[in-house]
Amino acid sequence: MNEQQQNPIDPELDPVAEIQRLRRELNAVILAHYYQVPEIQDLADFVGDSLALSQRAAEVEADVIVFAGVHFMAETAKILNPDKQVLLPDLAAGCSLADGCPPDEFAKFLARYPGHKVISYINCSAATKAQSDLICTSGNALKMVQSFPESQPLVFAPDQFLGAWVGRQLGRDLVLWNGSCEVHEDFSEDAIVQLRVEHPDAVVAAHPECPERVLQHADHVGSTTSILKYARETEAQKVIVATEAGILHQMQKENPDKELIPAPGMDETCNCNECPYMKLNTLEKLYLCMRDRTPEIVVDPAEAERALVPIRRMLELSS
């Protein structure tokens, strides 16, 4: 039995008020991804995508970073802030992309491509980042690939669909690791086509982690921040959204008069457009992790030092 189970929440306690109190007492900052549940997004000091969160984590002056996201995000914050305590509300909040790229298998894969530089999507473990020359996010992947001369052969990992999209946009042949996001790979092309038939005045915004079969129907392809910007700027009053449904909270706040239509997954009987890992974090777990200062993210110092090099290069190129 862990400490949180031994010391459960008082049912009369106001978790929001307690989180506010603990934030002051710990000198903590709460960073949250757009895919978090709405009540966590509304409590956070900063809400953003992976790039913006990495940039903010690099600038944090607080003593404690509470990362409402998934493990690789909190791990990146720890790499950027080795002397700060980094907390994650639920240690089981992983990522299918990170889990699908085991570092040992990745090392064997890279051995087959001598002379290649390695660009790894930020959705990977510290051990995978440590084997990379440069990190990217969906928001800057095009720019990161373009930072290498066209004559330089590149490995792109772990998201094959993001890598394939980047390759198509730039006309470059990238060696791709066979990984994917279990949410984005599951969006249904047939459902999106049907939605376009039902809403002929709607536009489609999709994340580049989606397969090409979905992206070919999109009016806009981009990161979560890019999709939010597109929703604000498009004259269309209906937007079909093909990314994790958590983004709809911020999108609706910014566009109260627009109709936002979440694209369904292939199995319409499940919430397949929601990331099960992101949704592991709850308001109660956020409070408990701050109260008990656990789970704490720990990264091997030598591994963190190697991973920091490609992360810093990304941040420098993105500034």
ROZATI-312898 format. One line per field, with one value per atom (N, C-alpha, C): atom name; x, y, z negated; residue number from 1; chain. Coordinates in steps of 0.2 Angstrom, whole numbers. Layout:
<pts>
site <- (CA ...) .
X <- (X ...) .
Y <- (Y ...) .
Z <- (Z ...) .
pos <- (NUM ...) .
unit <- (A ...) .
</pts>
This chain:
<pts>
site <- (N CA C N CA C N CA C N CA C N CA C N CA C N CA C N CA C N CA C N CA C N CA C N CA C N CA C N CA C N CA C N CA C N CA C N CA C N CA C N CA C N CA C N CA C N CA C N CA C N CA C N CA C N CA C N CA C N CA C N CA C N CA C N CA C N CA C N CA C N CA C N CA C N CA C N CA C N CA C N CA C N CA C N CA C N CA C N CA C N CA C N CA C N CA C N CA C N CA C N CA C N CA C N CA C N CA C N CA C N CA C N CA C N CA C N CA C N CA C N CA C N CA C N CA C N CA C N CA C N CA C N CA C N CA C N CA C N CA C N CA C N CA C N CA C N CA C N CA C N CA C N CA C N CA C N CA C N CA C N CA C N CA C N CA C N CA C N CA C N CA C N CA C N CA C N CA C N CA C N CA C N CA C N CA C N CA C N CA C N CA C N CA C N CA C N CA C N CA C N CA C N CA C N CA C N CA C N CA C N CA C N CA C N CA C N CA C N CA C N CA C N CA C N CA C N CA C N CA C N CA C N CA C N CA C N CA C N CA C N CA C N CA C N CA C N CA C N CA C N CA C N CA C N CA C N CA C N CA C N CA C N CA C N CA C N CA C N CA C N CA C N CA C N CA C N CA C N CA C N CA C N CA C N CA C N CA C N CA C N CA C N CA C N CA C N CA C N CA C N CA C N CA C N CA C N CA C N CA C N CA C N CA C N CA C N CA C N CA C N CA C N CA C N CA C N CA C N CA C N CA C N CA C N CA C N CA C N CA C N CA C N CA C N CA C N CA C N CA C N CA C N CA C N CA C N CA C N CA C N CA C N CA C N CA C N CA C N CA C N CA C N CA C N CA C N CA C N CA C N CA C N CA C N CA C N CA C N CA C N CA C N CA C N CA C N CA C N CA C N CA C N CA C N CA C N CA C N CA C N CA C N CA C N CA C N CA C N CA C N CA C N CA C N CA C N CA C N CA C N CA C N CA C N CA C N CA C N CA C N CA C N CA C N CA C N CA C N CA C N CA C N CA C N CA C N CA C N CA C N CA C N CA C N CA C N CA C N CA C N CA C N CA C N CA C N CA C N CA C N CA C N CA C N CA C N CA C N CA C N CA C N CA C N CA C N CA C N CA C N CA C N CA C N CA C N CA C N CA C N CA C N CA C N CA C N CA C N CA C N CA C N CA C N CA C N CA C N CA C N CA C N CA C N CA C N CA C N CA C N CA C N CA C N CA C N CA C N CA C N CA C N CA C N CA C N CA C N CA C N CA C N CA C N CA C N CA C N CA C N CA C N CA C N CA C N CA C N CA C N CA C N CA C N CA C N CA C N CA C N CA C N CA C N CA C N CA C N CA C N CA C N CA C N CA C N CA C N CA C N CA C N CA C N CA C N CA C N CA C N CA C N CA C N CA C N CA C N CA C N CA C N CA C N CA C N CA C N CA C) .
X <- (4 0 4 3 7 5 9 7 0 -1 -7 -13 -13 -18 -19 -13 -13 -16 -16 -18 -23 -29 -33 -36 -39 -42 -48 -48 -54 -59 -65 -71 -73 -72 -74 -69 -63 -58 -59 -58 -58 -52 -51 -45 -42 -46 -44 -41 -44 -41 -35 -34 -28 -23 -24 -19 -16 -21 -18 -14 -16 -12 -5 -5 1 6 3 7 11 8 11 16 15 19 25 24 30 34 31 34 34 28 28 24 26 23 19 13 9 9 12 12 7 3 -2 -2 -3 -4 -11 -12 -19 -24 -21 -25 -27 -25 -27 -35 -37 -45 -45 -51 -52 -51 -53 -52 -44 -40 -33 -30 -32 -30 -32 -38 -40 -36 -33 -29 -22 -19 -12 -10 -3 0 1 2 3 1 -3 -5 -2 0 3 4 7 9 16 19 25 31 31 36 36 30 29 30 28 29 37 41 48 51 49 52 50 44 42 46 47 51 58 61 68 69 63 63 61 59 55 60 57 61 58 53 50 54 53 57 54 48 44 41 42 38 33 26 21 19 20 19 13 7 1 1 4 5 7 11 13 21 23 30 35 35 41 41 36 35 39 37 40 47 49 56 60 57 61 61 56 57 62 63 68 75 76 82 84 79 81 82 80 80 82 89 91 91 91 91 84 79 72 68 64 59 54 53 48 43 37 31 27 24 19 13 7 2 1 2 1 7 11 18 16 10 8 6 6 4 10 9 15 13 15 14 16 11 12 18 19 25 32 32 38 39 33 34 36 34 35 42 46 53 58 59 63 70 74 81 85 85 90 88 82 80 81 81 82 90 94 101 103 99 101 98 93 90 95 98 102 109 111 117 116 110 109 110 111 111 117 123 129 129 131 132 125 120 114 114 111 109 102 101 95 91 85 80 75 74 69 63 57 51 51 49 50 46 41 37 41 47 51 54 58 61 67 70 76 82 81 86 86 80 80 83 81 84 91 94 101 105 101 104 103 100 98 103 103 107 102 96 91 84 81 74 70 63 59 52 47 40 36 30 26 25 26 26 33 38 44 48 45 48 50 47 49 55 55 61 67 66 72 75 71 73 77 74 78 84 85 92 98 96 101 102 107 108 104 102 98 102 109 113 114 112 113 107 109 104 101 95 92 87 88 83 78 72 66 63 62 59 55 51 48 41 39 32 33 31 31 27 21 16 18 21 24 30 34 40 38 33 31 28 24 21 27 32 37 41 42 46 42 35 31 31 31 31 38 43 50 53 50 52 59 59 65 64 68 67 70 66 68 68 72 72 68 62 57 57 57 55 48 46 39 35 34 30 24 19 13 10 6 2 -5 -7 -13 -19 -19 -25 -25 -20 -20 -20 -17 -18 -25 -29 -36 -41 -40 -45 -47 -54 -57 -58 -55 -55 -63 -66 -73 -77 -76 -80 -79 -73 -71 -75 -74 -78 -85 -88 -95 -97 -92 -93 -93 -89 -89 -95 -98 -104 -110 -110 -115 -114 -108 -106 -102 -105 -101 -98 -100 -97 -92 -90 -85 -78 -73 -66 -63 -58 -55 -48 -46 -40 -37 -31 -29 -21 -20 -13 -9 -2 2 4 2 3 -3 -7 -13 -10 -12 -10 -12 -8 -10 -17 -20 -27 -32 -30 -34 -31 -25 -22 -24 -25 -27 -34 -38 -44 -44 -38 -38 -37 -40 -39 -33 -31 -25 -22 -16 -12 -7 -7 -2 -2 2 2 -4 -5 -11 -11 -5 -5 -7 -4 -6 -14 -16 -24 -28 -26 -29 -29 -23 -23 -27 -27 -31 -39 -41 -48 -50 -45 -46 -47 -43 -42 -47 -49 -53 -60 -62 -69 -75 -73 -78 -81 -87 -90 -91 -88 -88 -81 -78 -72 -72 -70 -69 -62 -61 -55 -52 -47 -44 -37 -38 -33 -36 -32 -35 -40 -46 -52 -50 -45 -44 -43 -41 -39 -46 -52 -58 -60 -57 -58 -56 -49 -46 -49 -50 -53 -60 -64 -71 -71 -66 -65 -63 -59 -57 -62 -66 -71 -78 -81 -87 -93 -92 -98 -97 -91 -90 -92 -94 -96 -90 -88 -82 -84 -82 -84 -78 -78 -72 -73 -67 -67 -67 -71 -71 -66 -65 -60 -64 -60 -63 -69 -68 -72 -77 -83 -87 -90 -89 -91 -87 -81 -76 -74 -71 -68 -61 -61 -54 -51 -54 -51 -48 -48 -45 -39 -34 -28 -29 -29 -30 -24 -18 -13 -14 -15 -17 -22 -27 -33 -32 -26 -25 -24 -22 -21 -28 -29 -35 -34 -39 -38 -36 -39 -37 -30 -28 -21 -16 -18 -14 -13 -18 -18 -13 -14 -10 -3 -1 6 9 5 8 8 3 3 9 10 15 21 22 28 30 26 27 21 22 28 33 39 44 48 49 53 60 63 71 74 79 82 90 92 100 104 108 112 116 119 123 119 113 108 105 104 101 106 112 117 117 117 117 111 105 99 98 101 101 103 109 112 107 103 99 92 91 85 87 93 95 96 98 99 92 87 80 78 79 77 80 87 91 88 87 84 77 73 66 65 71 70 70) .
Y <- (-6 0 6 11 17 22 28 33 36 37 40 36 29 25 25 25 25 32 37 44 47 44 46 53 56 63 63 68 69 71 68 69 76 80 87 92 89 94 97 103 106 105 101 100 106 110 116 121 122 126 124 117 114 114 113 114 121 126 133 134 132 132 129 123 119 123 125 129 134 138 144 141 136 133 130 127 123 127 133 137 133 130 126 129 126 128 122 123 118 119 114 114 109 110 105 105 99 98 100 102 103 96 91 84 83 87 85 87 84 85 93 96 103 106 103 106 106 102 103 109 109 114 121 122 128 130 125 126 128 126 126 133 134 140 142 136 136 130 131 126 126 121 121 114 114 108 106 101 99 104 107 113 118 121 126 124 118 116 115 112 112 118 123 130 133 132 135 131 124 121 123 125 127 134 138 144 145 139 139 141 145 148 145 141 138 133 131 125 118 118 112 112 108 107 102 103 98 98 92 91 87 90 87 85 79 77 70 67 60 60 54 53 56 55 58 66 69 76 78 75 76 75 69 67 73 76 81 87 89 94 93 87 85 85 83 84 91 96 103 106 103 106 100 98 92 94 100 102 103 103 104 98 98 92 92 87 86 81 83 78 76 70 68 65 67 65 57 54 47 44 40 38 33 30 26 30 36 40 40 35 34 37 33 35 30 28 22 23 30 31 29 32 31 23 20 13 9 11 7 8 12 13 11 4 2 4 7 10 5 -1 -7 -8 -9 -10 -5 1 7 8 6 6 1 -5 -10 -7 -4 -1 4 8 14 11 5 2 0 -1 -3 3 9 15 20 17 22 28 33 39 44 41 44 49 55 58 56 57 55 60 61 66 62 63 59 64 62 66 66 71 72 67 63 58 52 52 46 47 41 41 45 46 49 45 39 34 34 35 36 43 48 55 55 51 51 48 45 42 46 52 56 62 65 71 77 77 82 80 84 82 87 84 89 88 92 92 92 91 91 99 103 110 113 109 112 106 101 95 97 101 103 107 112 116 112 107 103 99 96 92 97 102 107 110 109 111 107 101 97 98 98 98 93 94 88 82 83 78 73 76 72 67 60 55 55 55 55 50 48 43 48 46 50 45 46 41 45 42 35 35 41 42 41 36 35 39 41 45 53 55 62 62 57 57 57 53 52 59 62 69 74 74 79 77 71 69 71 70 73 80 84 91 94 90 93 89 84 80 77 74 71 64 59 52 51 50 49 41 39 32 32 29 29 23 25 19 18 12 9 10 17 18 23 23 27 28 34 35 31 28 24 28 34 38 41 44 47 42 36 31 28 29 26 30 36 40 37 37 34 38 36 40 40 35 34 39 39 44 51 53 60 62 57 58 59 55 56 62 64 71 76 76 81 81 76 75 78 77 80 87 89 96 99 100 103 109 113 120 119 113 113 112 114 112 107 104 98 100 100 101 95 93 86 87 83 82 78 80 75 69 67 60 55 58 54 51 45 42 46 45 49 49 43 42 47 49 54 61 62 69 72 67 69 73 72 75 82 83 89 96 101 108 111 108 111 105 104 99 103 101 105 102 105 103 106 104 106 114 117 125 127 124 126 125 120 118 124 125 131 137 139 145 145 139 139 139 136 137 144 148 155 159 157 162 160 153 151 155 157 160 155 148 143 143 141 141 134 129 122 120 116 113 106 102 95 94 91 91 84 82 75 76 76 75 74 73 71 76 73 77 82 82 86 94 94 101 105 101 105 110 108 113 120 120 127 130 125 128 131 128 131 137 138 144 150 148 153 155 150 150 148 152 150 150 154 154 149 145 140 133 129 122 118 114 110 103 99 92 87 83 79 73 71 66 59 54 48 43 38 33 28 23 17 14 13 10 15 16 21 20 14 12 14 16 18 25 28 35 35 32 31 37 43 49 53 49 51 47 50 47 44 37 34 36 38 39 47 51 58 58 54 55 51 48 45 51 56 62 65 66 68 74 78 83 81 75 72 70 66 64 70 75 82 84 84 86 82 75 70 71 72 72 78 83 89 89 86 85 80 75 70 70 75 76 70 66 60 58 55 52 57 56 61 58 62 59 59 54 53 50 54 52 51 45 44 50 52 59 58 52 52 52 48 48 55 58 65 70 69 73 72 66 65 67 66 68 76 79 87 90 87 90 91 85 87 91 90 95 102 104 111 113 109 111 112 108 110 117 118 124 130 129 135 136 131 131 134 133 135 142 145 152 157) .
Z <- (0 0 0 5 5 0 0 -5 -4 3 4 2 3 1 -7 -10 -18 -20 -16 -19 -13 -13 -7 -9 -4 -4 -9 -13 -17 -12 -13 -8 -8 -14 -15 -12 -10 -8 -1 0 7 10 15 18 22 25 28 23 18 13 10 9 6 11 18 23 23 23 23 17 11 5 5 8 9 14 19 24 21 17 13 8 4 -1 2 8 11 16 17 23 29 31 36 42 48 54 57 59 62 70 74 81 83 88 90 98 101 108 110 116 119 118 117 117 110 105 98 98 92 91 90 91 91 84 78 72 70 73 72 77 83 87 84 81 78 72 69 63 64 70 72 72 71 72 79 83 90 93 99 103 110 113 119 122 128 132 129 132 130 131 136 137 132 132 127 120 118 111 110 115 114 114 118 117 110 108 101 96 96 91 91 97 97 93 92 89 82 79 73 67 63 57 51 51 45 42 36 33 35 37 38 45 49 55 55 55 55 63 66 73 74 76 77 85 86 93 93 97 96 95 94 91 95 102 105 105 104 103 96 91 84 84 88 88 92 97 101 96 92 87 82 80 75 78 85 88 89 90 90 84 78 71 66 67 63 55 54 46 44 48 45 44 40 39 44 48 53 51 51 49 54 55 60 56 57 53 53 59 59 63 60 63 69 69 75 81 81 87 92 96 101 108 113 120 124 129 133 138 140 144 140 134 130 128 126 124 130 136 142 145 142 144 139 137 132 133 129 130 133 131 133 140 142 149 153 151 155 156 152 153 158 158 164 170 170 176 179 175 177 180 177 180 187 190 197 201 198 202 201 202 200 205 202 206 205 202 202 195 196 190 187 181 178 175 178 175 171 165 161 159 160 158 150 147 140 136 140 137 136 132 132 125 123 116 116 110 110 113 112 115 123 126 133 135 131 132 132 127 126 133 137 143 149 148 153 154 160 162 161 162 161 159 155 153 157 158 162 158 160 158 164 164 170 172 168 170 173 172 175 179 181 184 191 195 201 201 196 195 193 188 186 192 196 201 206 207 212 209 203 200 202 205 208 216 219 226 229 235 239 240 240 242 236 230 224 223 223 221 214 213 207 205 198 195 191 192 189 184 178 173 168 164 165 169 171 175 182 185 192 196 193 197 197 191 191 196 196 200 207 209 216 218 214 216 217 213 213 220 221 227 234 233 239 240 234 235 237 236 238 243 246 251 249 243 241 239 240 239 232 227 220 218 214 212 206 206 200 196 189 184 185 184 185 179 177 171 172 168 169 162 162 156 157 152 152 152 151 152 159 161 168 174 173 178 179 174 174 177 179 182 188 189 195 201 206 212 215 214 216 212 206 201 203 205 206 213 218 224 223 219 217 214 209 206 211 216 221 225 226 230 226 219 215 213 214 212 218 224 229 228 223 222 217 215 210 213 209 211 206 208 204 202 196 193 190 192 190 187 183 180 185 186 190 188 182 179 183 186 189 196 198 204 210 216 222 224 223 225 222 216 212 215 215 216 223 228 235 235 230 229 225 223 218 222 220 222 219 213 209 206 206 202 198 191 187 180 176 169 165 159 155 155 154 154 161 166 173 174 172 173 169 163 159 163 166 170 176 179 185 184 178 176 175 172 171 177 182 188 194 194 199 199 205 205 205 205 205 198 197 190 188 192 189 190 185 186 184 188 187 184 178 175 174 178 178 174 167 162 156 150 144 141 139 138 132 128 123 125 132 134 135 135 136 131 125 119 121 122 124 130 135 141 141 137 136 132 127 123 128 133 137 143 144 150 147 143 140 145 151 155 161 161 166 164 169 167 168 163 164 164 168 169 169 163 162 167 171 175 171 173 169 171 167 169 173 175 179 175 168 164 161 163 161 154 151 145 139 141 135 136 131 131 134 141 144 146 145 147 141 135 129 127 125 123 116 115 109 104 106 101 99 103 101 96 97 93 86 85 78 73 75 71 69 63 60 55 54 49 42 40 34 34 39 40 40 43 43 36 32 25 21 22 18 19 26 27 24 24 21 13 10 3 1 5 2 6 11 15 18 21 24 29 34 37 40 38 41 47 52 58 56 58 57 63 66 72 70 73 72 74 70 72 78 79 85 91 91 96 98 92 93 96 95 97 105 107 114 118 115 118 118 113 113 119 122 128 134 136 142 140 133 131 132 129 129 136 141 148 151 149 152 149 143 140 143 144 147 154 158 165 165 160 160 157 155 152 157) .
pos <- (1 1 1 2 2 2 3 3 3 4 4 4 5 5 5 6 6 6 7 7 7 8 8 8 9 9 9 10 10 10 11 11 11 12 12 12 13 13 13 14 14 14 15 15 15 16 16 16 17 17 17 18 18 18 19 19 19 20 20 20 21 21 21 22 22 22 23 23 23 24 24 24 25 25 25 26 26 26 27 27 27 28 28 28 29 29 29 30 30 30 31 31 31 32 32 32 33 33 33 34 34 34 35 35 35 36 36 36 37 37 37 38 38 38 39 39 39 40 40 40 41 41 41 42 42 42 43 43 43 44 44 44 45 45 45 46 46 46 47 47 47 48 48 48 49 49 49 50 50 50 51 51 51 52 52 52 53 53 53 54 54 54 55 55 55 56 56 56 57 57 57 58 58 58 59 59 59 60 60 60 61 61 61 62 62 62 63 63 63 64 64 64 65 65 65 66 66 66 67 67 67 68 68 68 69 69 69 70 70 70 71 71 71 72 72 72 73 73 73 74 74 74 75 75 75 76 76 76 77 77 77 78 78 78 79 79 79 80 80 80 81 81 81 82 82 82 83 83 83 84 84 84 85 85 85 86 86 86 87 87 87 88 88 88 89 89 89 90 90 90 91 91 91 92 92 92 93 93 93 94 94 94 95 95 95 96 96 96 97 97 97 98 98 98 99 99 99 100 100 100 101 101 101 102 102 102 103 103 103 104 104 104 105 105 105 106 106 106 107 107 107 108 108 108 109 109 109 110 110 110 111 111 111 112 112 112 113 113 113 114 114 114 115 115 115 116 116 116 117 117 117 118 118 118 119 119 119 120 120 120 121 121 121 122 122 122 123 123 123 124 124 124 125 125 125 126 126 126 127 127 127 128 128 128 129 129 129 130 130 130 131 131 131 132 132 132 133 133 133 134 134 134 135 135 135 136 136 136 137 137 137 138 138 138 139 139 139 140 140 140 141 141 141 142 142 142 143 143 143 144 144 144 145 145 145 146 146 146 147 147 147 148 148 148 149 149 149 150 150 150 151 151 151 152 152 152 153 153 153 154 154 154 155 155 155 156 156 156 157 157 157 158 158 158 159 159 159 160 160 160 161 161 161 162 162 162 163 163 163 164 164 164 165 165 165 166 166 166 167 167 167 168 168 168 169 169 169 170 170 170 171 171 171 172 172 172 173 173 173 174 174 174 175 175 175 176 176 176 177 177 177 178 178 178 179 179 179 180 180 180 181 181 181 182 182 182 183 183 183 184 184 184 185 185 185 186 186 186 187 187 187 188 188 188 189 189 189 190 190 190 191 191 191 192 192 192 193 193 193 194 194 194 195 195 195 196 196 196 197 197 197 198 198 198 199 199 199 200 200 200 201 201 201 202 202 202 203 203 203 204 204 204 205 205 205 206 206 206 207 207 207 208 208 208 209 209 209 210 210 210 211 211 211 212 212 212 213 213 213 214 214 214 215 215 215 216 216 216 217 217 217 218 218 218 219 219 219 220 220 220 221 221 221 222 222 222 223 223 223 224 224 224 225 225 225 226 226 226 227 227 227 228 228 228 229 229 229 230 230 230 231 231 231 232 232 232 233 233 233 234 234 234 235 235 235 236 236 236 237 237 237 238 238 238 239 239 239 240 240 240 241 241 241 242 242 242 243 243 243 244 244 244 245 245 245 246 246 246 247 247 247 248 248 248 249 249 249 250 250 250 251 251 251 252 252 252 253 253 253 254 254 254 255 255 255 256 256 256 257 257 257 258 258 258 259 259 259 260 260 260 261 261 261 262 262 262 263 263 263 264 264 264 265 265 265 266 266 266 267 267 267 268 268 268 269 269 269 270 270 270 271 271 271 272 272 272 273 273 273 274 274 274 275 275 275 276 276 276 277 277 277 278 278 278 279 279 279 280 280 280 281 281 281 282 282 282 283 283 283 284 284 284 285 285 285 286 286 286 287 287 287 288 288 288 289 289 289 290 290 290 291 291 291 292 292 292 293 293 293 294 294 294 295 295 295 296 296 296 297 297 297 298 298 298 299 299 299 300 300 300 301 301 301 302 302 302 303 303 303 304 304 304 305 305 305 306 306 306 307 307 307 308 308 308 309 309 309 310 310 310 311 311 311 312 312 312 313 313 313 314 314 314 315 315 315 316 316 316 317 317 317 318 318 318 319 319 319) .
unit <- (A A A A A A A A A A A A A A A A A A A A A A A A A A A A A A A A A A A A A A A A A A A A A A A A A A A A A A A A A A A A A A A A A A A A A A A A A A A A A A A A A A A A A A A A A A A A A A A A A A A A A A A A A A A A A A A A A A A A A A A A A A A A A A A A A A A A A A A A A A A A A A A A A A A A A A A A A A A A A A A A A A A A A A A A A A A A A A A A A A A A A A A A A A A A A A A A A A A A A A A A A A A A A A A A A A A A A A A A A A A A A A A A A A A A A A A A A A A A A A A A A A A A A A A A A A A A A A A A A A A A A A A A A A A A A A A A A A A A A A A A A A A A A A A A A A A A A A A A A A A A A A A A A A A A A A A A A A A A A A A A A A A A A A A A A A A A A A A A A A A A A A A A A A A A A A A A A A A A A A A A A A A A A A A A A A A A A A A A A A A A A A A A A A A A A A A A A A A A A A A A A A A A A A A A A A A A A A A A A A A A A A A A A A A A A A A A A A A A A A A A A A A A A A A A A A A A A A A A A A A A A A A A A A A A A A A A A A A A A A A A A A A A A A A A A A A A A A A A A A A A A A A A A A A A A A A A A A A A A A A A A A A A A A A A A A A A A A A A A A A A A A A A A A A A A A A A A A A A A A A A A A A A A A A A A A A A A A A A A A A A A A A A A A A A A A A A A A A A A A A A A A A A A A A A A A A A A A A A A A A A A A A A A A A A A A A A A A A A A A A A A A A A A A A A A A A A A A A A A A A A A A A A A A A A A A A A A A A A A A A A A A A A A A A A A A A A A A A A A A A A A A A A A A A A A A A A A A A A A A A A A A A A A A A A A A A A A A A A A A A A A A A A A A A A A A A A A A A A A A A A A A A A A A A A A A A A A A A A A A A A A A A A A A A A A A A A A A A A A A A A A A A A A A A A A A A A A A A A A A A A A A A A A A A A A A A A A A A A A A A A A A A A A A A A A A A A A A A A A A A A A A A A A A A A A A A A A A A A A A A A A A A A A A A A A A A A A A A A A A A A A A A A A A A A A A A A A A A A A A A A A A A A A A A A A A A A A A A A A A A A A A A A A A A A A A A A A A A A A) .
</pts>
